[in-house]
Amino acid sequence: MDVEKIGANDARHREHLMAPARQLTSSASLKGKEVEGNRLRRVKRLVARASLRLSRKKAN
């Protein structure tokens, strides 16, 4: 067997083994961004609610 052919098979095998790990990490980073977006939305909502309460107190 050629050394080059063995090397090419090793590289393909390694790529095949790494594919699931790569999918997991990209999925995790997407979920992280999603969580970050939800957290930001929640904080904005809380700030809006608090400022509304403060403006109502000032009006009374």
PDB file with SEQRES, HELIX, SHEET and CRYST1 records, atoms N, CA, C and O in Angstrom:
SEQRES   1 A   60  MET ASP VAL GLU LYS ILE GLY ALA ASN ASP ALA ARG HIS          
SEQRES   2 A   60  ARG GLU HIS LEU MET ALA PRO ALA ARG GLN LEU THR SER          
SEQRES   3 A   60  SER ALA SER LEU LYS GLY LYS GLU VAL GLU GLY ASN ARG          
SEQRES   4 A   60  LEU ARG ARG VAL LYS ARG LEU VAL ALA ARG ALA SER LEU          
SEQRES   5 A   60  ARG LEU SER ARG LYS LYS ALA ASN                              
HELIX    1 AA1 VAL A    3  ALA A   59  1                                  57    
CRYST1    1.000    1.000    1.000  90.00  90.00  90.00 P 1           1          
ATOM      1  N   MET A   1       0.837  -1.190   0.000  1.00  0.00           N  
ATOM      2  CA  MET A   1       0.000   0.000   0.000  1.00  0.00           C  
ATOM      3  C   MET A   1       0.875   1.244   0.000  1.00  0.00           C  
ATOM      4  O   MET A   1       1.942   1.279   0.612  1.00  0.00           O  
ATOM      5  N   ASP A   2       0.397   2.253  -0.698  1.00  0.00           N  
ATOM      6  CA  ASP A   2       1.118   3.520  -0.733  1.00  0.00           C  
ATOM      7  C   ASP A   2       0.975   4.247   0.596  1.00  0.00           C  
ATOM      8  O   ASP A   2      -0.075   4.204   1.238  1.00  0.00           O  
ATOM      9  N   VAL A   3       2.035   4.904   0.989  1.00  0.00           N  
ATOM     10  CA  VAL A   3       1.986   5.703   2.217  1.00  0.00           C  
ATOM     11  C   VAL A   3       0.993   6.853   2.039  1.00  0.00           C  
ATOM     12  O   VAL A   3       0.264   7.198   2.970  1.00  0.00           O  
ATOM     13  N   GLU A   4       0.967   7.448   0.837  1.00  0.00           N  
ATOM     14  CA  GLU A   4       0.046   8.562   0.569  1.00  0.00           C  
ATOM     15  C   GLU A   4      -1.408   8.114   0.691  1.00  0.00           C  
ATOM     16  O   GLU A   4      -2.249   8.841   1.219  1.00  0.00           O  
ATOM     17  N   LYS A   5      -1.695   6.907   0.196  1.00  0.00           N  
ATOM     18  CA  LYS A   5      -3.062   6.395   0.245  1.00  0.00           C  
ATOM     19  C   LYS A   5      -3.493   6.164   1.694  1.00  0.00           C  
ATOM     20  O   LYS A   5      -4.629   6.459   2.066  1.00  0.00           O  
ATOM     21  N   ILE A   6      -2.580   5.638   2.503  1.00  0.00           N  
ATOM     22  CA  ILE A   6      -2.884   5.417   3.925  1.00  0.00           C  
ATOM     23  C   ILE A   6      -3.134   6.760   4.604  1.00  0.00           C  
ATOM     24  O   ILE A   6      -4.065   6.899   5.398  1.00  0.00           O  
ATOM     25  N   GLY A   7      -2.296   7.746   4.288  1.00  0.00           N  
ATOM     26  CA  GLY A   7      -2.460   9.089   4.865  1.00  0.00           C  
ATOM     27  C   GLY A   7      -3.799   9.700   4.499  1.00  0.00           C  
ATOM     28  O   GLY A   7      -4.453  10.320   5.338  1.00  0.00           O  
ATOM     29  N   ALA A   8      -4.208   9.531   3.254  1.00  0.00           N  
ATOM     30  CA  ALA A   8      -5.490  10.078   2.800  1.00  0.00           C  
ATOM     31  C   ALA A   8      -6.644   9.395   3.526  1.00  0.00           C  
ATOM     32  O   ALA A   8      -7.611  10.051   3.913  1.00  0.00           O  
ATOM     33  N   ASN A   9      -6.544   8.081   3.711  1.00  0.00           N  
ATOM     34  CA  ASN A   9      -7.590   7.357   4.435  1.00  0.00           C  
ATOM     35  C   ASN A   9      -7.658   7.807   5.886  1.00  0.00           C  
ATOM     36  O   ASN A   9      -8.747   7.955   6.441  1.00  0.00           O  
ATOM     37  N   ASP A  10      -6.499   8.027   6.504  1.00  0.00           N  
ATOM     38  CA  ASP A  10      -6.469   8.509   7.886  1.00  0.00           C  
ATOM     39  C   ASP A  10      -7.160   9.863   8.003  1.00  0.00           C  
ATOM     40  O   ASP A  10      -7.937  10.102   8.928  1.00  0.00           O  
ATOM     41  N   ALA A  11      -6.863  10.745   7.051  1.00  0.00           N  
ATOM     42  CA  ALA A  11      -7.460  12.084   7.084  1.00  0.00           C  
ATOM     43  C   ALA A  11      -8.975  12.000   6.933  1.00  0.00           C  
ATOM     44  O   ALA A  11      -9.713  12.696   7.630  1.00  0.00           O  
ATOM     45  N   ARG A  12      -9.438  11.146   6.020  1.00  0.00           N  
ATOM     46  CA  ARG A  12     -10.886  10.991   5.831  1.00  0.00           C  
ATOM     47  C   ARG A  12     -11.537  10.411   7.084  1.00  0.00           C  
ATOM     48  O   ARG A  12     -12.614  10.841   7.498  1.00  0.00           O  
ATOM     49  N   HIS A  13     -10.862   9.427   7.677  1.00  0.00           N  
ATOM     50  CA  HIS A  13     -11.389   8.796   8.883  1.00  0.00           C  
ATOM     51  C   HIS A  13     -11.459   9.816  10.024  1.00  0.00           C  
ATOM     52  O   HIS A  13     -12.447   9.874  10.757  1.00  0.00           O  
ATOM     53  N   ARG A  14     -10.413  10.605  10.161  1.00  0.00           N  
ATOM     54  CA  ARG A  14     -10.373  11.623  11.215  1.00  0.00           C  
ATOM     55  C   ARG A  14     -11.503  12.642  11.002  1.00  0.00           C  
ATOM     56  O   ARG A  14     -12.173  13.043  11.954  1.00  0.00           O  
ATOM     57  N   GLU A  15     -11.703  13.053   9.756  1.00  0.00           N  
ATOM     58  CA  GLU A  15     -12.778  14.000   9.423  1.00  0.00           C  
ATOM     59  C   GLU A  15     -14.141  13.399   9.771  1.00  0.00           C  
ATOM     60  O   GLU A  15     -15.014  14.087  10.299  1.00  0.00           O  
ATOM     61  N   HIS A  16     -14.312  12.122   9.472  1.00  0.00           N  
ATOM     62  CA  HIS A  16     -15.562  11.424   9.774  1.00  0.00           C  
ATOM     63  C   HIS A  16     -15.810  11.390  11.280  1.00  0.00           C  
ATOM     64  O   HIS A  16     -16.943  11.567  11.727  1.00  0.00           O  
ATOM     65  N   LEU A  17     -14.756  11.164  12.062  1.00  0.00           N  
ATOM     66  CA  LEU A  17     -14.900  11.105  13.515  1.00  0.00           C  
ATOM     67  C   LEU A  17     -15.172  12.482  14.113  1.00  0.00           C  
ATOM     68  O   LEU A  17     -15.864  12.595  15.125  1.00  0.00           O  
ATOM     69  N   MET A  18     -14.633  13.525  13.491  1.00  0.00           N  
ATOM     70  CA  MET A  18     -14.775  14.872  14.035  1.00  0.00           C  
ATOM     71  C   MET A  18     -16.125  15.512  13.696  1.00  0.00           C  
ATOM     72  O   MET A  18     -16.537  16.458  14.367  1.00  0.00           O  
ATOM     73  N   ALA A  19     -16.811  15.019  12.679  1.00  0.00           N  
ATOM     74  CA  ALA A  19     -18.056  15.647  12.228  1.00  0.00           C  
ATOM     75  C   ALA A  19     -19.105  15.789  13.345  1.00  0.00           C  
ATOM     76  O   ALA A  19     -19.662  16.875  13.502  1.00  0.00           O  
ATOM     77  N   PRO A  20     -19.392  14.739  14.121  1.00  0.00           N  
ATOM     78  CA  PRO A  20     -20.399  14.899  15.185  1.00  0.00           C  
ATOM     79  C   PRO A  20     -19.989  15.941  16.229  1.00  0.00           C  
ATOM     80  O   PRO A  20     -20.827  16.703  16.710  1.00  0.00           O  
ATOM     81  N   ALA A  21     -18.706  15.972  16.575  1.00  0.00           N  
ATOM     82  CA  ALA A  21     -18.233  16.954  17.555  1.00  0.00           C  
ATOM     83  C   ALA A  21     -18.400  18.365  17.008  1.00  0.00           C  
ATOM     84  O   ALA A  21     -18.780  19.278  17.741  1.00  0.00           O  
ATOM     85  N   ARG A  22     -18.119  18.542  15.736  1.00  0.00           N  
ATOM     86  CA  ARG A  22     -18.258  19.858  15.108  1.00  0.00           C  
ATOM     87  C   ARG A  22     -19.726  20.290  15.110  1.00  0.00           C  
ATOM     88  O   ARG A  22     -20.037  21.458  15.347  1.00  0.00           O  
ATOM     89  N   GLN A  23     -20.618  19.342  14.847  1.00  0.00           N  
ATOM     90  CA  GLN A  23     -22.051  19.665  14.863  1.00  0.00           C  
ATOM     91  C   GLN A  23     -22.501  20.075  16.264  1.00  0.00           C  
ATOM     92  O   GLN A  23     -23.286  21.008  16.430  1.00  0.00           O  
ATOM     93  N   LEU A  24     -21.992  19.365  17.261  1.00  0.00           N  
ATOM     94  CA  LEU A  24     -22.368  19.682  18.637  1.00  0.00           C  
ATOM     95  C   LEU A  24     -21.906  21.074  19.028  1.00  0.00           C  
ATOM     96  O   LEU A  24     -22.655  21.830  19.646  1.00  0.00           O  
ATOM     97  N   THR A  25     -20.668  21.417  18.668  1.00  0.00           N  
ATOM     98  CA  THR A  25     -20.156  22.725  19.068  1.00  0.00           C  
ATOM     99  C   THR A  25     -20.895  23.842  18.352  1.00  0.00           C  
ATOM    100  O   THR A  25     -21.181  24.875  18.957  1.00  0.00           O  
ATOM    101  N   SER A  26     -21.211  23.657  17.075  1.00  0.00           N  
ATOM    102  CA  SER A  26     -21.937  24.719  16.369  1.00  0.00           C  
ATOM    103  C   SER A  26     -23.347  24.840  16.932  1.00  0.00           C  
ATOM    104  O   SER A  26     -23.878  25.945  17.044  1.00  0.00           O  
ATOM    105  N   SER A  27     -23.951  23.721  17.285  1.00  0.00           N  
ATOM    106  CA  SER A  27     -25.287  23.740  17.873  1.00  0.00           C  
ATOM    107  C   SER A  27     -25.255  24.446  19.228  1.00  0.00           C  
ATOM    108  O   SER A  27     -26.149  25.229  19.548  1.00  0.00           O  
ATOM    109  N   ALA A  28     -24.223  24.165  20.018  1.00  0.00           N  
ATOM    110  CA  ALA A  28     -24.104  24.790  21.336  1.00  0.00           C  
ATOM    111  C   ALA A  28     -23.905  26.291  21.207  1.00  0.00           C  
ATOM    112  O   ALA A  28     -24.468  27.062  21.985  1.00  0.00           O  
ATOM    113  N   SER A  29     -23.109  26.713  20.230  1.00  0.00           N  
ATOM    114  CA  SER A  29     -22.888  28.151  20.081  1.00  0.00           C  
ATOM    115  C   SER A  29     -24.163  28.839  19.625  1.00  0.00           C  
ATOM    116  O   SER A  29     -24.443  29.966  20.034  1.00  0.00           O  
ATOM    117  N   LEU A  30     -24.935  28.170  18.782  1.00  0.00           N  
ATOM    118  CA  LEU A  30     -26.213  28.753  18.364  1.00  0.00           C  
ATOM    119  C   LEU A  30     -27.157  28.868  19.550  1.00  0.00           C  
ATOM    120  O   LEU A  30     -27.840  29.879  19.712  1.00  0.00           O  
ATOM    121  N   LYS A  31     -27.195  27.831  20.378  1.00  0.00           N  
ATOM    122  CA  LYS A  31     -28.057  27.865  21.559  1.00  0.00           C  
ATOM    123  C   LYS A  31     -27.596  28.959  22.512  1.00  0.00           C  
ATOM    124  O   LYS A  31     -28.414  29.641  23.129  1.00  0.00           O  
ATOM    125  N   GLY A  32     -26.281  29.122  22.628  1.00  0.00           N  
ATOM    126  CA  GLY A  32     -25.742  30.184  23.480  1.00  0.00           C  
ATOM    127  C   GLY A  32     -26.189  31.548  23.009  1.00  0.00           C  
ATOM    128  O   GLY A  32     -26.551  32.402  23.819  1.00  0.00           O  
ATOM    129  N   LYS A  33     -26.167  31.758  21.702  1.00  0.00           N  
ATOM    130  CA  LYS A  33     -26.612  33.039  21.155  1.00  0.00           C  
ATOM    131  C   LYS A  33     -28.104  33.228  21.394  1.00  0.00           C  
ATOM    132  O   LYS A  33     -28.566  34.336  21.665  1.00  0.00           O  
ATOM    133  N   GLU A  34     -28.850  32.131  21.290  1.00  0.00           N  
ATOM    134  CA  GLU A  34     -30.292  32.192  21.509  1.00  0.00           C  
ATOM    135  C   GLU A  34     -30.586  32.568  22.956  1.00  0.00           C  
ATOM    136  O   GLU A  34     -31.451  33.402  23.223  1.00  0.00           O  
ATOM    137  N   VAL A  35     -29.870  31.955  23.881  1.00  0.00           N  
ATOM    138  CA  VAL A  35     -30.056  32.250  25.306  1.00  0.00           C  
ATOM    139  C   VAL A  35     -29.684  33.696  25.580  1.00  0.00           C  
ATOM    140  O   VAL A  35     -30.371  34.394  26.326  1.00  0.00           O  
ATOM    141  N   GLU A  36     -28.582  34.145  24.967  1.00  0.00           N  
ATOM    142  CA  GLU A  36     -28.136  35.523  25.142  1.00  0.00           C  
ATOM    143  C   GLU A  36     -29.215  36.491  24.655  1.00  0.00           C  
ATOM    144  O   GLU A  36     -29.493  37.497  25.308  1.00  0.00           O  
ATOM    145  N   GLY A  37     -29.816  36.186  23.516  1.00  0.00           N  
ATOM    146  CA  GLY A  37     -30.882  37.028  22.971  1.00  0.00           C  
ATOM    147  C   GLY A  37     -32.093  37.063  23.883  1.00  0.00           C  
ATOM    148  O   GLY A  37     -32.693  38.119  24.084  1.00  0.00           O  
ATOM    149  N   ASN A  38     -32.456  35.914  24.436  1.00  0.00           N  
ATOM    150  CA  ASN A  38     -33.596  35.848  25.362  1.00  0.00           C  
ATOM    151  C   ASN A  38     -33.317  36.648  26.624  1.00  0.00           C  
ATOM    152  O   ASN A  38     -34.194  37.343  27.137  1.00  0.00           O  
ATOM    153  N   ARG A  39     -32.092  36.545  27.119  1.00  0.00           N  
ATOM    154  CA  ARG A  39     -31.721  37.269  28.335  1.00  0.00           C  
ATOM    155  C   ARG A  39     -31.800  38.773  28.083  1.00  0.00           C  
ATOM    156  O   ARG A  39     -32.306  39.527  28.914  1.00  0.00           O  
ATOM    157  N   LEU A  40     -31.298  39.193  26.937  1.00  0.00           N  
ATOM    158  CA  LEU A  40     -31.330  40.614  26.591  1.00  0.00           C  
ATOM    159  C   LEU A  40     -32.772  41.111  26.491  1.00  0.00           C  
ATOM    160  O   LEU A  40     -33.102  42.189  26.984  1.00  0.00           O  
ATOM    161  N   ARG A  41     -33.617  40.318  25.853  1.00  0.00           N  
ATOM    162  CA  ARG A  41     -35.032  40.679  25.734  1.00  0.00           C  
ATOM    163  C   ARG A  41     -35.678  40.809  27.115  1.00  0.00           C  
ATOM    164  O   ARG A  41     -36.444  41.740  27.366  1.00  0.00           O  
ATOM    165  N   ARG A  42     -35.362  39.866  28.003  1.00  0.00           N  
ATOM    166  CA  ARG A  42     -35.941  39.879  29.347  1.00  0.00           C  
ATOM    167  C   ARG A  42     -35.487  41.123  30.122  1.00  0.00           C  
ATOM    168  O   ARG A  42     -36.285  41.760  30.810  1.00  0.00           O  
ATOM    169  N   VAL A  43     -34.211  41.456  30.003  1.00  0.00           N  
ATOM    170  CA  VAL A  43     -33.682  42.639  30.693  1.00  0.00           C  
ATOM    171  C   VAL A  43     -34.349  43.904  30.159  1.00  0.00           C  
ATOM    172  O   VAL A  43     -34.730  44.784  30.930  1.00  0.00           O  
ATOM    173  N   LYS A  44     -34.487  43.990  28.833  1.00  0.00           N  
ATOM    174  CA  LYS A  44     -35.142  45.166  28.244  1.00  0.00           C  
ATOM    175  C   LYS A  44     -36.577  45.300  28.754  1.00  0.00           C  
ATOM    176  O   LYS A  44     -37.042  46.400  29.052  1.00  0.00           O  
ATOM    177  N   ARG A  45     -37.269  44.168  28.848  1.00  0.00           N  
ATOM    178  CA  ARG A  45     -38.652  44.185  29.331  1.00  0.00           C  
ATOM    179  C   ARG A  45     -38.711  44.662  30.783  1.00  0.00           C  
ATOM    180  O   ARG A  45     -39.579  45.457  31.145  1.00  0.00           O  
ATOM    181  N   LEU A  46     -37.781  44.171  31.614  1.00  0.00           N  
ATOM    182  CA  LEU A  46     -37.752  44.582  33.015  1.00  0.00           C  
ATOM    183  C   LEU A  46     -37.456  46.067  33.148  1.00  0.00           C  
ATOM    184  O   LEU A  46     -38.070  46.752  33.966  1.00  0.00           O  
ATOM    185  N   VAL A  47     -36.528  46.567  32.356  1.00  0.00           N  
ATOM    186  CA  VAL A  47     -36.183  47.991  32.396  1.00  0.00           C  
ATOM    187  C   VAL A  47     -37.385  48.829  31.971  1.00  0.00           C  
ATOM    188  O   VAL A  47     -37.693  49.844  32.595  1.00  0.00           O  
ATOM    189  N   ALA A  48     -38.062  48.399  30.908  1.00  0.00           N  
ATOM    190  CA  ALA A  48     -39.242  49.135  30.437  1.00  0.00           C  
ATOM    191  C   ALA A  48     -40.324  49.161  31.509  1.00  0.00           C  
ATOM    192  O   ALA A  48     -40.951  50.195  31.741  1.00  0.00           O  
ATOM    193  N   ARG A  49     -40.539  48.024  32.161  1.00  0.00           N  
ATOM    194  CA  ARG A  49     -41.564  47.947  33.202  1.00  0.00           C  
ATOM    195  C   ARG A  49     -41.210  48.851  34.387  1.00  0.00           C  
ATOM    196  O   ARG A  49     -42.068  49.556  34.919  1.00  0.00           O  
ATOM    197  N   ALA A  50     -39.942  48.824  34.791  1.00  0.00           N  
ATOM    198  CA  ALA A  50     -39.503  49.646  35.921  1.00  0.00           C  
ATOM    199  C   ALA A  50     -39.623  51.128  35.589  1.00  0.00           C  
ATOM    200  O   ALA A  50     -40.073  51.913  36.424  1.00  0.00           O  
ATOM    201  N   SER A  51     -39.228  51.517  34.386  1.00  0.00           N  
ATOM    202  CA  SER A  51     -39.315  52.939  34.024  1.00  0.00           C  
ATOM    203  C   SER A  51     -40.775  53.381  33.920  1.00  0.00           C  
ATOM    204  O   SER A  51     -41.095  54.527  34.236  1.00  0.00           O  
ATOM    205  N   LEU A  52     -41.654  52.495  33.486  1.00  0.00           N  
ATOM    206  CA  LEU A  52     -43.079  52.817  33.423  1.00  0.00           C  
ATOM    207  C   LEU A  52     -43.629  53.056  34.830  1.00  0.00           C  
ATOM    208  O   LEU A  52     -44.384  54.001  35.056  1.00  0.00           O  
ATOM    209  N   ARG A  53     -43.247  52.199  35.764  1.00  0.00           N  
ATOM    210  CA  ARG A  53     -43.698  52.369  37.154  1.00  0.00           C  
ATOM    211  C   ARG A  53     -43.192  53.685  37.728  1.00  0.00           C  
ATOM    212  O   ARG A  53     -43.924  54.396  38.417  1.00  0.00           O  
ATOM    213  N   LEU A  54     -41.926  54.006  37.436  1.00  0.00           N  
ATOM    214  CA  LEU A  54     -41.358  55.253  37.952  1.00  0.00           C  
ATOM    215  C   LEU A  54     -42.082  56.462  37.364  1.00  0.00           C  
ATOM    216  O   LEU A  54     -42.356  57.432  38.070  1.00  0.00           O  
ATOM    217  N   SER A  55     -42.386  56.401  36.081  1.00  0.00           N  
ATOM    218  CA  SER A  55     -43.077  57.538  35.450  1.00  0.00           C  
ATOM    219  C   SER A  55     -44.494  57.682  36.012  1.00  0.00           C  
ATOM    220  O   SER A  55     -44.995  58.799  36.136  1.00  0.00           O  
ATOM    221  N   ARG A  56     -45.137  56.576  36.349  1.00  0.00           N  
ATOM    222  CA  ARG A  56     -46.479  56.641  36.948  1.00  0.00           C  
ATOM    223  C   ARG A  56     -46.420  57.249  38.347  1.00  0.00           C  
ATOM    224  O   ARG A  56     -47.303  58.013  38.737  1.00  0.00           O  
ATOM    225  N   LYS A  57     -45.361  56.899  39.106  1.00  0.00           N  
ATOM    226  CA  LYS A  57     -45.213  57.455  40.457  1.00  0.00           C  
ATOM    227  C   LYS A  57     -45.015  58.964  40.389  1.00  0.00           C  
ATOM    228  O   LYS A  57     -45.572  59.704  41.200  1.00  0.00           O  
ATOM    229  N   LYS A  58     -44.218  59.422  39.421  1.00  0.00           N  
ATOM    230  CA  LYS A  58     -43.963  60.856  39.277  1.00  0.00           C  
ATOM    231  C   LYS A  58     -45.243  61.597  38.900  1.00  0.00           C  
ATOM    232  O   LYS A  58     -45.451  62.734  39.323  1.00  0.00           O  
ATOM    233  N   ALA A  59     -46.100  60.958  38.106  1.00  0.00           N  
ATOM    234  CA  ALA A  59     -47.346  61.591  37.661  1.00  0.00           C  
ATOM    235  C   ALA A  59     -48.327  61.766  38.819  1.00  0.00           C  
ATOM    236  O   ALA A  59     -49.121  62.707  38.820  1.00  0.00           O  
ATOM    237  N   ASN A  60     -48.278  60.867  39.804  1.00  0.00           N  
ATOM    238  CA  ASN A  60     -49.225  60.939  40.940  1.00  0.00           C  
ATOM    239  C   ASN A  60     -48.761  61.871  41.970  1.00  0.00           C  
ATOM    240  O   ASN A  60     -49.432  62.051  42.987  1.00  0.00           O  
TER     241      ASN A  60                                                      
END                                                                             
